[in-house]
Amino acid sequence: MPRALDTTTMEQLAKEFGASTAHRVVQNAVATTSVDEVALDRAVVTATDHSVSHLLDDWNATDQKKSGRCWLFAGANLLRVGAARALGVRDFEFSQNHLLFWDKLEKANHWLESIIATADLDVDDRTVAHLLATPAEDGGQWNMFVALVRKHGLVPKVAMPETQSSAETARLNRALSTLLRQTARDLRAHAASGAGEEDLREVKAEALRAVHRVLAIHLGTPPERVFWQWTDKDKGFHREGWLTPQEFAQRYATLPLDDYVCLVHDPRPSSTLGQTYTVEHLGNVVDGPPVVYLNCDADTLKRLTMETLLDGEPVWFGCDTGQMSHVGLGVWDARLYDYDAVYDTETTLTKADRLVHHASLMTHAMLFTGVDIVDGVPRRWRVENSWGDSRADKGFWTMNDNWFADYVFEVAVRRDRLSDELRAALGVDPVVLPAWDPMGALAG
């Protein structure tokens, strides 16, 4: 084939396409029907139902609406299970808006510290460019959720309910991004002129006052105390009185958050099983616990997830939700769509290939709430999403096991579930990945 597309080549391509009856039939189908519906494998759909042998959820699904707060919802959903039991109620929600407020403020401070730390680098340096491209993102990681709860506590949803901006964060993020990028300009200019650390942090302090003001306008003011009383499912009335957010978290967040570790499946050739990793400039609470992953094989993630579910506890996880996914049906399967049959192609990218070549990364966090086990082996998984209750099985999705291996990247489990070898690996200093690495993508 010549270097440029010439007339002969283009004519040959058109001739080859037109000579195939199958290609013309598919062309006619896709002209009037979404290619996803044409490629949808009905055999996979009809073989998949929402039943599982081990089911934990008996509560309602939540809704993050038009925001990127999936990781906060998944974390709060994990904790609300124990809270509901302690309160004697069927359903309960912690305030996701409360967590969002403090995450945005902490992230702004964390981001500005990164700007100060990189002020001597060229503005076109890849790390600086990455920071400037992502000043006010909604996303986050398990360790970042834990850091928020430890520092700022929790409150019930009634104490700081949703606002228009918490449910639809685009305009809030636009305002924050403008403020932060402007501050980055000023910080870099001050640093270039020889300003000292004290002067730079005065600039940062003024910016954070503006950030706090914007957050309070959009999200409301977080309560310093909550007067807590409630009615249980048997109509019994209870009153705790005044509690700070930290006291509320200590009383009703019944899981030992500090005992959890993040495991990832990163099969890239550059990654090593049994090695810990972190991502440069990833985090929210400055001086909080760092975001650290322990790399394991997919079977280890599956086994520990299954064991945790069998012990009655849901599992927080991160994945690439848009791949081989049908939103209306609420189904994930690695062979859900037969695009190769539609396009007459052969797709051979592995999970590692997809990571290396920017075809896949973590985009969403959710909660495993059930598993279907046949002869000791998981066949499918039940997932609590945070996209409301109008889809799937009233907001609970079904993941066939083949999808777990290909598109689940991260789970949070208790440290004592790990083998002695893996626990020892947690004590080794993590390898630092660059800020743009896909292992940090969930924070985007």
C-alpha positions in Angstrom: 0.0 0.0 0.0 1.4 3.4 -0.9 2.2 6.0 1.8 -0.7 8.2 0.9 -4.3 7.2 0.0 -4.4 7.3 -3.8 -7.4 6.8 -6.1 -6.5 3.2 -6.9 -6.5 2.3 -3.2 -9.8 4.0 -2.4 -11.5 2.4 -5.4 -10.2 -1.0 -4.3 -11.5 -0.5 -0.8 -14.9 0.4 -2.0 -15.0 -2.5 -4.4 -14.1 -5.0 -1.7 -16.7 -3.7 0.6 -19.4 -3.8 -2.1 -18.6 -7.3 -3.1 -19.6 -8.7 0.3 -23.2 -9.4 0.9 -22.6 -9.7 4.7 -21.0 -6.2 4.8 -24.0 -4.7 3.0 -26.5 -6.4 5.3 -24.7 -5.1 8.3 -24.4 -1.6 6.8 -28.2 -1.6 6.3 -28.8 -2.7 9.9 -26.4 -0.1 11.4 -27.9 2.7 9.3 -31.2 2.5 11.3 -30.2 0.7 14.5 -27.5 1.4 17.1 -24.4 -0.7 16.4 -24.6 -1.8 20.1 -28.0 -3.4 19.5 -26.8 -5.0 16.3 -23.7 -6.5 18.0 -25.5 -7.5 21.2 -25.2 -11.2 21.7 -28.6 -12.5 22.6 -27.2 -15.8 23.8 -25.3 -13.9 26.5 -28.3 -11.8 27.5 -30.7 -14.7 27.7 -28.2 -16.8 29.7 -27.8 -14.0 32.3 -30.3 -13.2 35.1 -30.0 -11.2 38.3 -30.3 -14.1 40.7 -27.3 -15.2 42.9 -26.7 -17.9 45.4 -25.3 -15.5 48.1 -27.1 -12.2 48.4 -26.4 -9.4 50.9 -28.4 -6.4 49.8 -31.9 -5.8 51.2 -31.6 -2.0 50.8 -32.3 0.6 48.1 -29.8 1.7 45.5 -28.4 5.3 45.7 -28.0 7.8 42.9 -24.9 10.0 42.3 -26.8 11.7 39.5 -24.6 13.9 37.2 -21.5 13.8 39.3 -18.3 11.7 39.5 -18.7 10.8 43.1 -19.0 7.1 42.6 -16.0 6.3 44.9 -17.7 8.4 47.7 -21.0 6.7 47.2 -19.4 3.2 47.1 -17.5 4.0 50.3 -20.6 5.4 52.1 -22.7 2.5 50.8 -20.3 0.1 52.4 -20.5 1.8 55.7 -24.2 2.4 55.7 -24.9 -1.4 55.9 -23.5 -1.6 59.5 -25.0 1.8 60.3 -28.5 0.6 59.3 -28.1 -2.5 61.4 -26.9 -0.4 64.4 -29.9 2.0 64.0 -32.4 -0.8 63.5 -33.6 0.7 60.2 -34.0 -1.0 56.8 -32.4 1.8 54.8 -29.9 4.6 55.7 -27.6 7.0 53.9 -24.6 9.0 55.1 -24.4 12.5 53.5 -22.5 12.2 50.3 -22.7 16.0 50.0 -20.8 16.4 53.3 -18.0 14.2 52.0 -18.0 16.0 48.6 -17.5 19.4 50.4 -14.5 18.3 52.4 -13.0 16.4 49.5 -13.2 19.4 47.2 -11.6 21.7 49.8 -8.9 19.1 50.7 -8.2 18.4 47.0 -7.8 22.1 46.3 -5.2 22.3 49.1 -3.4 19.1 47.9 -3.4 20.4 44.3 -2.0 23.8 45.2 0.8 22.0 47.2 1.6 20.1 44.0 1.7 23.3 42.1 4.2 24.8 44.6 6.3 21.6 44.5 6.5 21.7 40.7 6.9 25.5 40.3 10.5 25.2 39.1 9.4 23.0 36.2 8.4 24.3 32.8 4.7 24.8 32.3 4.8 22.3 29.4 6.4 19.7 31.6 4.2 16.6 31.4 3.6 16.5 35.2 2.7 20.2 35.3 0.5 19.8 32.2 -1.3 16.9 33.9 -1.9 18.9 37.0 -3.2 21.9 35.1 -5.6 19.7 33.1 -7.1 18.2 36.3 -7.5 20.9 39.0 -11.0 20.0 40.3 -12.0 16.5 39.5 -14.8 14.6 41.2 -13.1 11.2 41.4 -11.1 9.5 44.0 -9.7 6.3 45.5 -10.4 4.1 48.5 -7.5 5.6 50.6 -8.9 9.0 49.9 -12.3 8.1 51.1 -10.8 6.7 54.3 -8.7 9.9 54.8 -11.9 12.0 54.6 -13.8 9.9 57.1 -10.9 9.9 59.5 -10.4 13.7 59.4 -13.9 15.1 58.8 -16.2 12.3 60.0 -19.7 11.5 58.7 -23.2 12.9 59.1 -26.6 11.5 58.1 -27.9 12.6 54.8 -30.7 14.7 56.4 -28.1 16.8 58.1 -26.5 17.9 54.8 -28.7 16.9 51.9 -28.0 17.1 48.2 -28.1 20.4 46.4 -28.4 21.1 42.7 -24.6 21.4 42.5 -23.8 18.2 44.4 -26.1 16.3 42.0 -24.7 18.1 38.9 -21.1 19.2 39.6 -20.1 20.6 36.2 -20.6 24.3 37.0 -19.1 24.0 40.5 -16.0 22.3 38.9 -15.8 25.0 36.3 -15.7 27.7 39.0 -13.1 25.8 41.0 -11.0 25.1 38.0 -10.8 28.7 37.1 -9.9 29.8 40.6 -7.2 27.1 40.9 -5.6 27.6 37.5 -5.5 31.4 38.2 -3.8 30.6 41.5 -1.4 28.3 39.7 -0.4 31.1 37.4 0.2 33.4 40.4 2.1 30.8 42.4 4.4 30.0 39.5 5.0 33.7 38.8 5.9 34.4 42.4 8.2 31.4 42.5 9.9 32.6 39.3 10.5 36.0 40.9 12.2 34.4 43.9 9.4 34.4 46.4 9.9 32.3 49.5 7.8 29.5 50.9 5.9 31.8 53.3 4.9 34.1 50.5 3.7 31.2 48.3 1.6 29.9 51.1 0.0 33.3 51.6 -1.1 33.1 48.0 -2.4 29.6 48.6 -4.3 30.7 51.7 -6.1 33.5 49.9 -7.1 31.0 47.1 -8.5 28.5 49.7 -10.7 31.2 51.2 -12.2 31.7 47.8 -12.5 27.9 47.2 -14.3 27.5 50.6 -16.7 30.4 49.7 -17.5 28.8 46.3 -18.1 25.4 47.9 -20.4 26.9 50.6 -22.4 28.7 48.0 -22.9 25.5 45.9 -23.0 22.8 48.5 -24.0 24.5 51.8 -22.1 24.7 55.0 -21.1 21.4 56.7 -22.6 21.1 60.2 -20.3 21.3 63.1 -22.8 19.2 65.2 -25.9 17.1 64.4 -28.9 16.6 66.8 -29.5 13.0 66.0 -32.8 11.2 66.6 -34.6 8.6 64.5 -37.4 6.0 64.4 -36.4 2.4 63.8 -38.2 -0.1 61.6 -40.4 -1.2 64.5 -41.5 2.4 65.0 -39.4 2.7 68.1 -38.1 6.3 68.8 -34.4 6.9 69.7 -32.5 10.1 70.5 -28.7 10.4 70.7 -28.6 14.2 71.0 -25.8 16.4 69.8 -22.9 14.6 67.9 -20.0 16.0 66.0 -19.3 14.5 62.6 -16.3 12.7 64.1 -18.5 11.3 66.9 -21.2 10.2 64.4 -18.6 8.4 62.4 -17.1 6.7 65.4 -20.5 5.5 66.5 -22.1 4.4 63.2 -19.2 3.6 60.8 -18.8 0.2 62.3 -16.1 -1.2 60.0 -12.4 -0.8 60.9 -11.4 1.3 57.9 -7.7 1.4 58.9 -7.6 -2.4 58.5 -8.4 -2.3 54.8 -5.9 -2.4 51.9 -6.2 -1.8 48.2 -5.4 -4.7 45.9 -5.1 -4.1 42.1 -4.7 -6.3 39.1 -2.2 -4.6 36.9 -0.9 -7.1 34.3 1.3 -4.7 32.4 4.8 -6.0 31.7 6.2 -3.1 33.7 4.3 -4.1 36.8 5.3 -6.8 39.3 3.0 -9.1 41.2 3.5 -8.7 45.0 4.8 -5.1 44.6 3.2 -2.0 46.1 2.6 1.1 44.0 1.5 4.6 44.4 0.9 7.5 42.0 2.7 10.8 42.1 0.5 13.7 43.2 -2.5 11.5 43.8 -4.5 12.2 47.0 -6.7 14.7 48.8 -5.7 15.1 52.4 -2.2 16.5 52.7 -0.2 14.4 55.2 -3.0 11.8 55.1 -2.3 8.2 54.4 -0.9 7.8 50.9 -2.8 6.0 48.1 -1.0 2.6 48.0 -1.9 -0.4 45.9 -0.6 -4.0 46.2 -0.5 -5.7 42.8 -2.0 -9.2 42.7 -3.3 -11.6 40.1 -7.0 -11.5 39.1 -7.7 -14.8 40.8 -6.5 -13.4 44.2 -8.9 -10.5 43.8 -11.8 -12.8 43.0 -11.0 -15.2 45.8 -10.8 -12.5 48.5 -13.9 -10.8 47.2 -15.8 -14.0 47.3 -14.6 -14.9 50.8 -15.5 -11.4 52.1 -19.0 -11.7 50.6 -19.5 -15.1 52.1 -18.6 -13.6 55.5 -21.5 -11.1 55.0 -19.6 -8.0 54.0 -19.9 -6.1 50.7 -16.7 -5.2 48.8 -15.7 -1.8 47.4 -14.1 -2.1 43.9 -13.0 -0.1 40.9 -13.4 -1.0 37.3 -13.8 0.1 33.7 -17.6 0.3 33.7 -18.2 1.3 30.1 -16.6 -1.7 28.5 -19.0 -4.5 27.3 -21.8 -3.0 29.3 -25.6 -2.7 28.7 -27.0 0.1 30.8 -30.7 -0.8 30.3 -30.2 -4.4 31.2 -27.7 -3.8 33.9 -25.3 -6.5 32.6 -21.6 -6.8 32.1 -20.0 -9.6 30.1 -16.7 -9.8 28.3 -18.5 -11.2 25.2 -21.7 -9.1 25.5 -21.1 -7.5 22.1 -19.8 -9.3 19.0 -18.3 -6.3 17.3 -15.9 -8.5 15.4 -18.8 -10.2 13.7 -20.3 -6.8 12.7 -17.0 -5.3 11.4 -15.4 -8.5 10.2 -12.4 -7.8 12.4 -10.4 -9.8 15.0 -9.8 -8.0 18.4 -6.9 -9.5 20.3 -6.0 -6.8 22.9 -5.4 -8.3 26.3 -6.1 -6.5 29.6 -2.4 -5.5 29.7 -2.5 -4.4 26.0 -5.6 -2.2 26.8 -3.8 -0.5 29.7 -0.6 0.1 27.8 -2.3 1.4 24.7 -4.9 3.6 26.5 -7.9 1.5 25.6 -8.9 0.8 29.3 -8.5 2.3 32.7 -10.5 2.6 36.0 -13.5 4.8 35.5 -16.0 3.8 38.2 -16.3 2.5 41.7 -19.1 0.4 43.1 -19.9 -2.3 45.7 -20.1 -6.0 45.3 -23.2 -7.2 47.3 -23.6 -10.8 46.1 -22.0 -13.7 44.3 -23.4 -16.8 42.5 -21.3 -19.8 43.3 -21.4 -23.2 41.5 -19.2 -26.0 42.7 -17.1 -23.5 44.8 -16.4 -21.2 41.8 -18.0 -17.8 41.2 -20.2 -17.7 38.1 -21.5 -14.2 38.4 -21.4 -11.2 40.7 -24.1 -8.8 42.0 -23.2 -5.1 42.1 -24.7 -2.1 43.8 -24.3 0.7 41.4 -25.0 4.4 42.3 -27.0 5.3 39.2 -30.5 5.2 40.8 -33.0 2.4 40.9 -34.6 2.7 37.4 -32.1 0.4 35.7 -31.1 -3.2 36.0 -32.6 -5.0 39.1 -33.8 -1.8 40.8 -30.2 -0.4 40.6 -28.4 -3.6 41.2 -26.4 -4.9 38.3 -25.1 -8.4 37.2 -21.5 -9.0 36.3 -20.6 -12.3 34.7 -17.3 -13.7 36.0 -15.4 -13.3 32.7 -15.9 -9.5 32.9 -14.3 -9.4 36.4 -11.0 -10.8 35.0 -10.9 -8.3 32.1 -12.2 -5.1 33.5 -12.1 -5.1 37.4 -8.9 -3.5 38.5 -9.1 -2.8 42.3 -10.8 -4.1 45.4 -10.5 -3.0 49.1 -10.3 -5.9 51.6 -9.3 -6.4 55.1 -5.6 -6.9 55.7 -6.0 -10.1 57.7 -7.4 -11.8 54.6 -4.1 -11.6 52.9 -1.5 -14.4 52.9 1.6 -13.8 55.0 3.6 -13.1 51.8 1.2 -10.4 50.7 1.1 -8.8 54.1 4.8 -8.7 54.2 4.8 -7.0 50.7 2.7 -4.2 52.2 5.7 -3.2 54.3 7.9 -2.5 51.3 8.2 1.0 50.0 5.9 1.5 47.0 7.1 2.1 43.4 6.0 5.7 42.4 4.1 5.8 39.1 3.8 9.0 37.2 0.8 11.3 37.8 -0.8 10.3 34.5 -0.6 6.5 35.0 -3.9 4.7 34.5 -3.8 3.3 38.0 -4.7 6.8 39.2 -7.5 7.3 36.7 -10.3 6.7 39.1 -9.4 10.0 40.7 -10.3 11.7 37.5 
